[in-house]
């Protein structure tokens, strides 16, 4: 995202391209992230309830922030960047 410079739209595109690149280069991991294929047994895992509840929050925050920056610059009509990030 930093390589995209200061233009909010270019920064949003960079985030979106990063998601697509990850999906293309790590299809199994991407399916697990968004397909619900992996559900750890909390009794037999180091994964906690908090881990499950917050998994992916940082990535979604980056996307939501990029959308909010576009809205602030008049390049988007989003009024709910967090919700739109989930939809995107």
LONUKOL-334907 format. One record per residue: y, z, x of N, C-alpha, C, O, CB in turn. Coordinates in steps of 0.1 Angstrom, whole numbers, plus 5000, padded with zeros to 4 digits. Glycine has a CB too. Example, Ala and Ser with C-alpha at 12.3 -4.5 7.8 and 13.67 -1.06 7.14 Angstrom:
<rs>
494350785132495550785123496750785132496750855142495550905113497850715128498950715137500050795129501150805134499450575141
</rs>
This chain:
<rs>
498850005008500050005000501350005009502249945005500050124991501250075020502450085029502749945034503949915036502150175040501749865037501949725042502649635032503249535036500649665046502649675019503249595009504749605009505449535002502749624995505349705016506749725017507249815006506549895001507449585016508549785002509149874992509149814978509549884969510549904997508849694976508849634963507749694954506549684957508649474963508049764943507049824935505949734930504849774929507749894923506349614926505249524921504249484932503049484929505949394915504749464944503849434955502949554958501849534962504649384967503549674957502749794960501649804950500549844953503649914960501949784937500949784926499849684929498749714927501649764912500249564932499249464935498349504947497149484946499949324939498949564957498149614968497149714964495949714969499049674979497449804955496549904950495449834942494249864944497250014941495849744934494849674926493849594934492649594932495549584916494449524945493549444954492649544961491449504964494449364964493049664965492249754972491049794963489849804968493049884976491249814950490149844941489249734940487949754941490749874927489749614939488849494938488049474951486949434951489649364935488749484962488049474975486949574976485849544981489049484987487149694972486149804973484949764964483849774967486749934968485249714952484249674942483349564948482149554947484849624929484049464955483349354961482449394973481349344975484349244965482949484981482249524993481349634991480449655000483249555004481449714981480649824978480249834963480549924956481349964982479549724958479249714944478449834938478749874927478549594941477549884946476750004941477650124939477550194929475650034950478450154948479350264947480350244936480650344929480150294961480850124935481850094924481250124910481850184902482449954925479950074909479250094896479050234893479150284882477950014896478750314904478550454902479850524898479850614889478050524915480950484904482250544900482650514886483150604879483350484909482350394881482850364867481750334857482050314845483650234868480450344861479450314852478650434847477750424839478450214858478950554853478250674849476750674852475950744846478350684834476450604863475050594867474550724874473350754875474750474875475450794880475150914888475651034881476851044878475750894902474751124879475151254873474351364881473151374878474851264858475051434889474251534897473851654889474451684879475151584909472751704893472251834887473051944895472751964906470651844888473952004888474752104894473952224900474452294909475752164884472752244895471952354900471352324913471052404921470852394890471152194916470452144928471352064937470951984945469252064924472652084936473652004943474752094948475052204943474151894935475452044959476652114963477852074955478952134957476952084978477651974946478751934937479052044926478052104921478451794930480352074924480652174915481252114902481551994901481652274921481452194892482052154879483452094882483851994877482152264869484152164891485552124895485451984902486351904899486152224904484451964911484351834917484151724907484851624908483151834927483351744897483051644887484351624878484651504875481951694878485051724875486251714867487351644874488251584868486751854862487451654887488551604895488251474903489051424910489151704904486951434902486551314910487351194906487451154895485051284907487951134916488851014914490251044911491050954909488250934904490651174909492051204906493051144916494051094911492251354905492751164928493751114938493950964937495050914938493251154952492850884935492950744934493750704922494550614922491550674934493450774911494150744898495650774899496450714893493450814886495950884907497350924908498050814916499250784913497351064916497450754926498150654934498450534925499550474925497150604946497450494916497650384907498750414897499650334894496350354900498750534891499750584881501150584888502050544881499350714875501150634900502450634907503050494909504250474908502350714920502150404913502550264915503050204902504050134902501450184920502450234891502850184877504250254874505150184869501850214867504350384876505650454873506750394881507850374876505450604876506550354894507550294902507950164897509150124897507050284917506950084892507349954885508149974873509149904871506049874882507850074865508650104853510050144857511050104850507950214844510150234867511450274871512350164876513550164875511350384882511650064882512449944887512649834877513249734880511649884899512249864865512349764854511349654855511649544848513749704855510349664862509249564864508049584855507149514855508849554878508149694847507049724837507649794825508649864827505949814844507049784814507449854802506649984800506650044789507449764790505750014809504950134807505650264804506650294811504050154820505250334794505850464791504850574793505150694792506350464776503650534797502550624800501750584813500650534811501650644788502350594824501650544836500250594838499350524843502550574848500050724835498750784837497750714828496650674832498750934835498050694815497250634806497050484809495950434808497750644791498050424813497950274817497150254829496450154831499350214819497150354838496350344850494850354847494050274853496650464860494550434837493150434832492750304826491650244829492850554822493650244818493350114812493250004822492449914821494450084801494150014832494149914843492849914851492649844860495349924851
</rs>
